[in-house]
Amino acid sequence: MNIYQAKNTTTLSLLNEKPFHLEREIQTLFEQNLFQITGLEMVKSEFSIKGKRIDTLAYDSQSNAFIIIEYKRDKNVSVVDQGFTYLSLLLENKADFVLCYNETLNKSLHSNTIDWSQTRVVFVSPSFTENQRLATNFKDIAIELWEIKRYENDLISINPIKKTKSAESIKPLTQKNSVIQSVTDEIKVYTEEDHLNGSSEEIIALYENFKNAILILADDIEIVPKKLYIAFKKNKNIADIVILKKGIKIFINLKKRQLDDPKGIMKDVSETGHWGNGDFEVVVNNTTNLEYIMSLVKQAIT
């Protein structure tokens, strides 16, 4: 991808890439800006356990799960093998990860509150080979690839590599590898299909209408199915949808008093437990208020 600087209304200047010379440069950039880049909570840098060293240990407070981040410049490494090794390491030593979190952040996280099934590994690199991309192109693999590039004028681009729409399941391959099988038995990567299974055609159509309306609100809105809801993200969660038997529930990721809702159709759930993010929800069973609800969702896009 080429990056240009607009000198004026008619002239573009191509910015040259300034390669990272050391993995440590990428790691420092990520760790010092982790929440801004990923929305994750920084736990510990260079976390050593059982003879292995994890570059960055982070925590996803929305999924209640640990996230392992590794930085790579070596293109010949198998990210799948290494990724499953780290996932297996975490699942076999859960108490050590909880202890690290509590001691480092001086908090009291209990293992019962952690959703271990949502654990994942993120590899960050200036580029990935075609083999690495293909090896992780499974819809239900808990391994993500993020490309990071640096350009002139201190510009940084960070792009998660998305799975293709035709990505298959990794489960048929698990019988050949005991480590992969043990990990996939406990870790679950959710899909839209998981949430829509068993739903009527009317509910599926309703979801598709609202999904498509959200996606056209801005460029690069990403669909991220979670255990309890389907998240829509642009840098951060902007809205979540929960599939119900007779409708869908939409959450808007804004805090109390941040939403301008003249019609007053959103329910304030800031004082009650709820699945999605944000303090506002609405249950819909038709598209009557679709455009108005989109005007509310748009307020969460920054």
N, C-alpha and C positions, 0 to 999 in steps of 0.2 A: 504494500500500500504506500503510495507516494503522499507526502505531506507538503503542502505549499503555504507560503505566506503571501497575503495580498498586499502588494506594494501600493496599489491604488485600485480604482475600479476596473482597470483594463489589464493590469500586469500581475502575473503570479511568479513567485520565486520559489524554486524547488529547494526544500530544506534537506540537507544531507544528514544521513543517519550517523550518530556518534555511538559506536558499539560499546557495550559494557565489557571491560577487560577482565573483571573478576566477578565471580558469583556473589562475593561479599557486597559489592556495590548494589546489586539488585536486592539482596536481603536487607541491607540497611534502609534503602528507599521504601521497601514494603513495610518493614517493621515500624518505622517512624511515622508512617501514614496508613497503618493497617485499617483502622476503622473507616477512614475516608474512602479507601480503595475498595474494601470488601464488606464493610459493615460488621466485621468480626472483632472480638475482644482479644487483645494481646495477652497471652499468658506467660510464655517463656521463650527466650532465644537460646538455641543450642542446648536443647533438653536431651540429656543422655540417659538411656535406660537399656539394660541388658546388653551392653556392648554396642548399641546403636545410637546414633546421634540424629535427632530431629532438628532441622534448621529452625523452624518456627512452629510453636504450639499455640493454637488459637482456639477460641470458643465462640460458637454461634448461639447467641442468647435467644434467637427466634426459634431455632430447631432444638435447643438444649443439647447440643452435641459438640464434641471436640473435632477440630479440623487441623490436620497436619499439612504444613506448607513446606515444599522442597524447591530449591532453586537450582537450575541446571544450565550449564554451558556445553556439556559433553553430549553430543547428538547420538552417540552410539549406545547409550544406556537404555535398557528396557524399562520403561516407566511402569509397565504393567506388573512385572515381577517385583520391582522395588515398591510400588504402590501397595500391592497385596501383602508384602512383607511387613510394611508399617501398619496396615490395618490389622493384620493378625497380631502384631506386637501390642497394639493398643487393647484389643479385645481380650488378650491373655493377661494383661497387667492393668486392669481398670483402676484398681485402688491406687496405683502409683500415679496415674494421671490426675485423679481427684486430689490426692495429697499435694501434687505439684501446684495445682490450681489454688488450693486453699492456702498453702504456705507462701506462694509467690504474691498473690493478690490480697492476702489476709482476709479471706472470706470463708463462708461455711457452706460450700456446695456439697450436697449429699448425693451419693451415687444413685439413689432411687429416683432423683429428679432428672437424671441424664437419660436422653434417648439414644442409646448406643447404636440403634439401627440406622441413625442418621449420620454417623461418622463418615468422613470422606478425606481423601488426600488430594491436594492441589499442587501441581507442578508448574513452576513459573520459569520461563526461558525466553530468550530473544527469538528463538525459532524452534520448531519441532520438525522432525523428518516425516515423510509420508508414512513410513512404517509405524512410527509412534502415534500418528493420528489415527491410522487404521486400527491399531491394536487397542485403542481406547474408545473406538466408535461403537459402543454398545449402549443401548438405552438404559440399562440397569447396572452400569458399572460405577462404583463409588470413587472414581478417579477423574479429575478435571485437569485440563491443560489450559494455561493462560499465557499468551504471548505478550512480552513487554519489549518496547523499543524506545530508544532515546534519540532525539534529533537536536539539531542546532536550536539556539534560542531557548534552551532548557525545556523543550517540549517532550512530554512522555505520553506514549500511547499504550494502553493495556486492554487486551481483547481476549475474553474467554473464547475458546474454540468450541463451537456448538456441535452437538451430535447431529448427524444427518437424519432426515425424516424417515429414511429407510433402515435406520440402525436396528439391528436385531438384538435378541437377548443373549447374555453371556452364559446363561444357565446350562445349555447343552455342552459347554466346554468344561464345566466344573468337575465332571466325573474323571477327567484326566489329571486333575491337580488337587491334591487334598487340602492345600493351603487356600486355594481359591474357593473350594467348596465350603470349607469351614467359615470363611469370611462371608460368602454370599448367603449362607444359612442364617446369619445373624444380622447382616446389614441389608437394608432394603432401600433401593432407589425407586422412588415413586414416579408414576407417569400419569398423564391425563386419563388414560384408559382405566387405571386403578380406581380413580374417583368416579368415573362414569359407568363402570360395570354394574349392570342391574338397573340402570336408570331407563326411564321410558323415552321414546323418541321425542316427545314434547319437551322433556327436561333437557335432553341433549341439545335440541335445537335452541332452547332458551339460553343455555350456556354458551353455545357457539355465537349467538347474536351478541351477547354481552362481551365475550372474549374478543371478537373481531372489532367491536366498538372501542374497547380499551386499546387494542394494538394500533389503531390508527390515530390515537391521541398524540403520539410522538414517535420519533424514530427509535429503533433499537430497544423497544420494550421487550423484555424476556419473560417467557413463561417458565416458572420453576415449581413443579408439583412437590408439595411437602406431604408429611404424613396425614395431617388433618385438614389441609386446604390447598388450593392451587394459588400460588403467589404470582403477581405480575410486578416485575422489577425494572426500574431504570435507574441504575446506580444504587437505589435502595428500593424496598418494597413500597409500592404506591397503592396497591389494592390486593385483596385476597378474596377468593370465591370458595364457598363451601357448598357442595352439592347436597340438596335435600330431596326427599321423596316427592314433594309436590312443588318444588321451586328451587331457588338458589339464594344463598345468603352472601351479600357483598359487604366486605369491610373496607373502609377507607383509612389509609395510614396517616392520619392526622390526630393530634392531641386535642383535648377538650379546649373549646373556644378558638381553635384554629380554622374551623370549617364554616364557611358562609353558606348556609342552607335556608334560603328564604321560605321554601315550602315546608320546612320542618319535617321531612320524611325520614331522616336518619335518626336512629335511636342511639342515645348516648350510653355506651357500655363501659365507660371509664371506671365505674365503681363495681362492676360485676366481672366474673370470669368469662372469657370467651376465647375461641380458637384462633381467630385471625389477629393481625396486627392493627394498631390504631384504636381509636376510641369511638368509632362510629360504625353502625351496621344497619343494613336494611334487607328485608326478605322480599323477593319479587317472584311472581309466578306468571308474569307477562312482560311485554316490552313497552307498555304504555308510557312509563317514565324513563325510558332508556336514554334519551338525549339529555334530560335534566340530570340524571345520575352521572352521566359522562362529564357534565360540567362540574360536578362535585369531585369526581375522581381526578380531573385535570388539575384541581387545586393542590393535589399531593405531588405533582410532578415539578421538580425543581431542577 
